Amino acid sequence: MSEQLELISSAFNVIETQRPKLTCCRYEHIVQTPVPSKPIARSYAGAGLLAHVVTGKYADHLPLYRRQGVELSCASMC
Protein backbone atom coordinates (compact mmCIF):
# COMPACT_ATOMS: atom_id res chain seq x y z
CA MET A 1 0.00 0.00 0.00
CA SER A 2 1.26 3.48 -0.80
CA GLU A 3 0.00 6.90 0.24
CA GLN A 4 0.06 10.21 -1.60
CA LEU A 5 -0.86 13.65 -0.25
CA GLU A 6 -3.02 15.62 -2.68
CA LEU A 7 -4.56 19.11 -2.54
CA ILE A 8 -8.12 19.01 -3.87
CA SER A 9 -10.39 22.11 -3.57
CA SER A 10 -8.29 23.70 -0.78
CA ALA A 11 -8.46 20.54 1.33
CA PHE A 12 -5.68 18.03 1.85
CA ASN A 13 -6.61 14.44 1.03
CA VAL A 14 -4.59 11.27 1.42
CA ILE A 15 -5.00 8.95 -1.54
CA GLU A 16 -4.23 5.33 -0.66
CA THR A 17 -3.33 2.92 -3.43
CA GLN A 18 -3.56 -0.77 -2.55
CA ARG A 19 -1.77 -3.31 -4.70
CA PRO A 20 -2.81 -6.85 -3.76
CA LYS A 21 -0.40 -9.70 -4.32
CA LEU A 22 -1.79 -12.69 -6.21
CA THR A 23 -0.16 -16.10 -6.24
CA CYS A 24 -0.25 -18.69 -8.95
CA CYS A 25 -0.37 -22.19 -7.48
CA ARG A 26 0.49 -23.82 -10.77
CA TYR A 27 3.72 -21.91 -11.46
CA GLU A 28 4.48 -20.86 -7.85
CA HIS A 29 5.21 -17.19 -8.35
CA ILE A 30 3.71 -13.92 -7.08
CA VAL A 31 2.08 -11.35 -9.39
CA GLN A 32 1.49 -7.72 -8.38
CA THR A 33 0.30 -4.65 -10.30
CA PRO A 34 2.98 -2.03 -11.01
CA VAL A 35 3.40 1.01 -8.78
CA PRO A 36 1.60 4.14 -10.07
CA SER A 37 3.99 6.87 -11.16
CA LYS A 38 4.70 9.82 -8.85
CA PRO A 39 5.94 13.31 -9.74
CA ILE A 40 8.86 12.96 -7.30
CA ALA A 41 10.23 9.51 -6.52
CA ARG A 42 9.95 8.38 -2.86
CA SER A 43 7.73 11.36 -1.96
CA TYR A 44 4.25 11.69 -0.47
CA ALA A 45 3.46 14.83 -2.49
CA GLY A 46 1.00 14.57 -5.35
CA ALA A 47 0.89 16.70 -8.48
CA GLY A 48 -1.80 19.06 -7.12
CA LEU A 49 0.13 19.73 -3.91
CA LEU A 50 3.37 20.37 -5.81
CA ALA A 51 1.59 22.79 -8.16
CA HIS A 52 0.17 24.64 -5.14
CA VAL A 53 3.58 24.92 -3.46
CA VAL A 54 5.35 26.09 -6.63
CA THR A 55 2.61 28.65 -7.39
CA GLY A 56 2.73 29.96 -3.83
CA LYS A 57 6.51 30.22 -3.88
CA TYR A 58 7.11 31.79 -7.28
CA ALA A 59 3.82 33.44 -8.33
CA ASP A 60 2.47 34.59 -4.93
CA HIS A 61 5.94 35.11 -3.38
CA LEU A 62 5.12 33.21 -0.18
CA PRO A 63 7.83 31.33 1.74
CA LEU A 64 7.44 27.56 1.87
CA TYR A 65 7.00 27.49 5.65
CA ARG A 66 3.76 29.53 5.43
CA ARG A 67 1.68 26.71 3.96
CA GLN A 68 -1.77 25.75 5.26
CA GLY A 69 -0.70 23.57 8.17
CA VAL A 70 1.47 21.18 6.16
CA GLU A 71 4.63 20.03 7.91
CA LEU A 72 7.48 20.38 5.43
CA SER A 73 10.87 18.96 6.29
CA CYS A 74 14.02 21.05 6.01
CA ALA A 75 15.15 18.89 3.11
CA SER A 76 11.98 19.80 1.16
CA MET A 77 12.48 23.50 1.78
CA CYS A 78 16.11 23.37 0.62
N, C-alpha and C positions, 0 to 999 in steps of 0.2 A: 504494500500500500504506500502511496506517495501523497504528499500534501502540497498545495500551491496556494499562496495568498493572492487574492484578486480583489481589485477595487471595482465594484459595480454600483452605480448610482449613489456615489458618496457613502457607501457602506462597505466595510471590509468583509469579505466572505472567504472561507477556507474551502477549497475544492479538493475533495478526496477522490483519488483514482485507485480502484482496487483491481489487481491483476491476479485472478485465481490461477493456481498451478493445476494442470491436468496431467494425469499419468496414463500411460498406455501399457496395459498389462501384457499385451502380446509382444511388444518390442522392448519393454522395460526402460523407458526414458520419460522425462518430464517435459511438458510443453507449456509455455507461458507466452502471453501476448507481449509485444514489444512495449517499451516505456514510451509514453508520449513525449514529444519534444518540448523543451523549455527554452525561454529566451536566453537565460544564463544557466550554464551547467552547474549542478549541485547547489541550487538556490531555491528558496521558497517563493520568490517574487514572480508574479504572473505578468503578462504583457500589459494589462491595464494599470497595474500598480507602478510598473516601470515608466509608463507613459506619463502618469500623474507626477511622479517624482522628477522626471526630466523637465516637464513643463513648468512645475513649480520652481525648479532651480534656475532654469535658463530664460524662460519667458516671463515669469512672475517675479523673479529675483528674490526668492525666499531661500534661506539656508535649509539644508537637509534636516537639521535637528528640530525644525518647527513643523513637522508633519502632524497629522491628526491622531496623535496617540500611538503611533507605530514606533516600536523600539527598534532603532537601527544600530547595528554594531559599528564600532570605530572603523573596521575594515571596509564596511559598505560606504561610509562617508569619505574615506580616503580615495 
